[in-house]
Structures are given as C-alpha cells and as structure tokens.
Amino acid sequence: MKGLDESDIIKIIQNGIGNKNFVSEDVEQFNIGKRNIIVKVDTLVQSTDIPPKMTLAEAARKSIVACISDFAAKGVKPQFGIISLNLPKTISHSKIVEISRGIKRASDEFQIKILGGDTNEGQEIVFHVCVFGESDRIVPRKGAKSGDIVFATGLFGLTGVGLKSLIYKKKGRKEFVQKCQKAVLKPKPRLEFGLKGRKYFSAAMDSSDGLSTTLNEMAKQSKQKFVIDKIPTPKSVYEFAEQNKIDSMDLIFNTGEEYEFVFTAPKKYRDHIHKLASKLKTPVVQIGYVTKGKGVYLKGDKLVQIKDSGWRHFKK
C-alpha cells in the first residue's frame, strides 16, 4: 500500500475542515478590520532538519529564517514572532542558553519582536515558529504572465553540496565545500531585496523546498509555461558532482534548503531589478522566461521537462 506523502496529508486535512478550494501560498493572510495580517508558521525538527556541525544557536536562527524567507518572497516586512519549543527532559542549561542566543540573533538581524510562546517536553528538540506582519498585499505565486522574465536570487546547488558533505562525508575542494556548508548552516534570506523589489514582481515564491518545486508550483498556479535557459549554479557544483558520482541536476533543482526565492517580472523592469540588486549586493540571476503553455522546461539542444522532484516530507 502506497504511503501518504505531504500533499496527500494536506488535502485530507483541508477537505476535513471544509476548505476544499485551498490554494497553497508561502504565507497566510486574514483581515482584522481594515488591517491585512500576514502570518507564516514553520517547524524545524532535530532528527530531520539539524545536520551534523549545526550548533543549536544556528538551528534556532534557522527556524526563524525559514519564515523570514517566505516573507521576503512575498515582499512583506516581518514584525512579530511566537516560538514554541519541544525539549528533551535532560537538556542542559548551556544548551538552553545557546538556543536563546540564536533566537536573539535572528530577532535582532531581522528586526522582529518575539512576543512569547510555549515550551513542552518530548524526545527531541523541535522549534515551532510563527511570524506575523502587516501589508496591503502580497506578491502571489500565481501572477506570472507570458513574456515575463524568470529570475532567481542567489545560486543553487550549494546547499546540495553542503548537505552531501555534512551528512554523507562527500569530499571536494576544501574552500568550496566550506562555503557550501556555510550556506546550509547560516542561510541568508533576501529580505531587503524582497521588500524593495516587490513593486517589480509579478509572481514570487520561496525556494527552500527545491528549485524544481518552486518553478513548477509557480507555473501551475500562473497557468503558464516556464522555460529555463540558464542554470543558476557555479561550475564547482558540477565538479563536485562528477567527483562524487552524483547527479548534478538533482543537487541544483531538487535538494532545497537555499532560502532564496524565484520571481517573475515584466521585461520593462529588468534594468531596475539589476540596479536594485547591485545596490543591495544581492545576487540576482536571469534564468528564463514565461510563455504560453504549461509545465517547466530546460532549454538546450531541445526542451527537456523539469519535473517537481523537490523535498517532500513523508516521501518514500
């Protein structure tokens, strides 16, 4: 019998609560009077989300980064946070201090006020983070139009290399591998670029579940075809993949954990986007274009479909 994956579970729950027309988005939004409240919930679990060499301070920060990255893609400023902690009964004083240090570092870095939360006892460490903001609108996943350009912040494949080296001890050029491990342990969401660039974006989505997932979800919701003609990755990723006999396309498109975001924009804004990226020192790569049709394709000698093979919880 086929096991349930994450999408199956979400559908069952949405149907169960009567929300059959649910459309996935990076954040949720609701109104209180005339105020449009934006909220994001994310969970970081020790056994599945904390790789070797990651300190608890880094893990605590990353649990908040996961929400901040979604706010960045939506062009919304995060303002408040609530954190629930699941902790083993035997956890030490020093580890609690380290967790608090990571939370403080993130709250200062992204200028959010932690209002409080909850603590509970369990078998392993779990961070459950909820971040709130307020905005008149979000940049949706579904806004891409035929003729738009597809951009990505940052480079992809680095976290794939970092995770392979941290978890499976795969080897590569020392300086490059250290850079990739840093991308995993200390991710940098592109919040300022998202806030200042949102006026140019027609659609956007966080890429933390993998580039293939992000591109396919945006294309599906926009009812358009995405053609990728430039893979946003350095040569060193291909060299690492070849050395370790790993599929480079899997590292680049399916690993996730980047906390970058993909966005589309009309051609008339291209120069404005590159100028803003240069000013903010944010790496932005033009990776393709939007056209009529459906699906996501990599353009080479011929078009090859890029299927959604990104990260899925419960995937067999």
N, C-alpha and C positions, 0 to 999 in steps of 0.2 A: 504494500500500500504506500502510495506517494505521501511523504510528509508535507505538512503545511509550511510554506515559506512566509516571509514578512508581508508580502502583498496579499496573500490569502487571509492571513490573520486580520489585517486592517479591514479588508472587505467584510469579513464576518462580523467584526465589531461595529463597523459603520452601519451595516444592514440591521444589526441587532438594536441599535439605538435610533433607527429610523432615518438615518442620514444617507439615503441610497444615491443621492446625486453628489456625493463628496468628490471634490477635485483637489488633488494634492498640491500643496504650496510650501514654500520654505518657512513661512510663518503663518500664524492665525491672526485674525483681526475681528474686532467687535466694537460696537458703539456704546458709550455711556453718555447719554445726552447727545451733544454735538461733537464729542471727542471720539476719534477713531483710535482705539487702543490696539497696539501690535504686540504679540506675545510669541515666544518660542520656548519649547521645552526640549531638553536633550538629556541623555543618560550616558555616563561613562562607567563601565564595569571593569573591575580589576582583571579578571581572567581573560576577557576578550579585547580590552581596549588599552591596557597598560603594557607596553612591550618591555623587554629587558633594557636596563640602563635608564629608564624613565624614572625620575625621582617623584615622590608624592607631591612636591611643590609644582613640578611640571605637569603632573596629572591633574591637579586641582585647577591650574591655569587653563589647561587644555579643555577641561569640562565646560568652562565659560567661553573659551574661544569657539567651541562648536556652535554656540548660539550667536555669538558676535558675527561669525562668518555669514550666517543666514541674514542677519540684519544688514550687513554690508551689501549683499547681493540685492536686497530689496530697497536699498537707499534710505534706510531708516536709522536714526540715532538711538542706540540703546540707553536707557536711563536708570532702570532699577532691576535688581535681581533677588531671587529667593533660592536658597540652596538646601537640599535635603541630603543628609549623609547617612549611609549604611556602613557601620563599622564593626569589625570583629571585637569580641569581648576583651581580647588580650592586647589590643592596640596600645602602644606606648605613648607616654607624654610627648616624647620627642617627635613622633610621627604626627601627632595632632598639631604640634607647633609648625611642622613642615607644611601640613595641609593648609593651615591658616595663612602661612606665608604666601603660598601660591594663590589663594583666593584674594588676598590683599594686593598682590602684584597685578593680578588681572583687573581688579576693580579700579586701581589707580591708572593702569595702562589705557583702559577703555572708558574711564570716567563714568562708571556706574556705581550706584549706591546699593550695597547689599542690605536689604531690609530685615532679613532673618531667615528662618527655615525650620528644619526639623532634624533630629538625629534618631537613629534606630540601630538595633543590634542585629547582625547577620553573619554569615560565613565569610564574606569578603567585602572589600571596600567598594562602595558604589556612590558616585556623585550624580545627583539628580538636580539639574539646574533649570530654572525658569527665568527668562529675561523679558522685561517689559519696555515699551517705548510708545511714542505717540506720533502719528503722521497723518496727513490728509490723504495719502495714497501710498501704495507700494508699487515697485516695478514687478509686473507679473511674469510668470513663466510663459504665458501664452500670447505675448504681444508681438512676436516676430512677424515681419511682413516680407513678401517676395521682393528681392532687391536689396534687403538689409545685408550688412556685413556681420560676420560672426567673429567675436573677439574672445580672448581668454586672458585673465590676469595671471602672471607667473608662468612657470614651466611645469610640465607634467612628467611623471616617471621618477622624479627624485625620491618621493616617499616610497615608491615601489622598491627602489634600490635600498633605501634606508631600512625598510622593514625586512627585506631579504637578508640584509647583513646583520641586523639586530636579532632576529628570530632564528634564522637558519644558518647563520655564520658564513654567509657567502662572502667571497673575497673580491676586492677590486682595488683600484688606485686609491691609496690611503687618504689623500686630501679630498678626493671626490666623495668617497664613502662617508667621511666625517661630515661633509656638507649635507649629504643626503640624510644622515642620521639626525642632524640638527633640524632638518625640515620636518621630521617626524616628532621630535621631542619638543621643539619650540616653534610651532607654526605661527605664521603672521597673517591674520585675516586682513583684507584690503578695505578696512572700514572707511578711512578718509576718502579714498578714491570712489567708493560706492556712494558716499554722501554727496560729494561734489560733482560726480559724473552722472547721477541718476537722471538729470534732465535730458541727457542724450540717449538713454537706453530705451529700447522698445520692449525688450524682454531680458530677464536675467535669472540665474539660478546658481546656488552654491554647488561646488563640485566635490564635496567631501565623500560622496559615495562612488566616485569614479567618473571620469570624463565621458565614457560611453553612456552611462546612465543619464548624466546631465543633458547631453546633446539629444538623446532620444526622447527624454521627457519634454524638453522644450519644443522639439519638432512636432511631437504628438499633440501637445496642447495647443500649439500655434497652427496646426493643420497645414504645415509646410514641410518642404524637403531641405535638409541641411547638407551642403557639400563642403567637405573639409579638404582644403588644398595645401595646407601647411601644418605639419605636426609640431606642436609646441614643446619640443624637448631638445636637450643638448646632445651632441654626438657621444658624450661619455656614457649616456644611458644605453645606447646600442652596444658600445664596447663592453660594458658590464654584463649585458645580457648575453653577448656572444661568449665571453669568458666563462660564464656560469651555465651556459646552455639553457637559457631562459628565454621565453617568448617576449621580445621587446614590446610588442603591441599590447600584451597583457599588462606589463609594467606601466605603460603610458596611459592606456584607456580604461583599465578595469580595477586598479588597486585602490584608488581613492586616498583619503586622508590628507589631500592637498590643502583644503580650506582656502582655495582660490575661488573665483567664480567666472562663469561664462556669461557673456551678454551679447545682444544684437543691437545694432543701431543703423539708422539710415546713412547712406553714403555721404550726405552733406555734412555730417558731424565728424567724419573721420579725422580731419586735421585738428578739430577742437579736442577730440579724445586723446590723440597722441601728444598734444601740447600739455593737456592736464596731467597725463601720465608722466611726462618728463618733469613737470613742475613738482609733482608729489613723489618722484623717484619710484613710481610703481611700474613694474614690468608688464606691459600690455602687448599681446601678440595678435595680429590679424590672422585668423586660422581658416576662414572660409566665407561662404555666403549662403543666403537663403533664396530658394527658388520654389516654384510651384511643384507640388507633388507630396510625397510622404517618405519618411524614413531618413536615415543618416548614412552618408556615403563618403568614402575616402577616394579622392581623385588622384589617379596615377595614369598609367597607360590605359586603364579602364576604371570604371567606377566599381568599388568594392563596398558592400554594405557593412556598416559598423553596427553590430547588434548590441543591445543593452546587456552587458555582462559584468556590470559593476557589483559593488558589495551588496549582499543581501543577508540580513540576519536569518538564521534557521535554514540557510541554503545547504542542501545535501552535497 
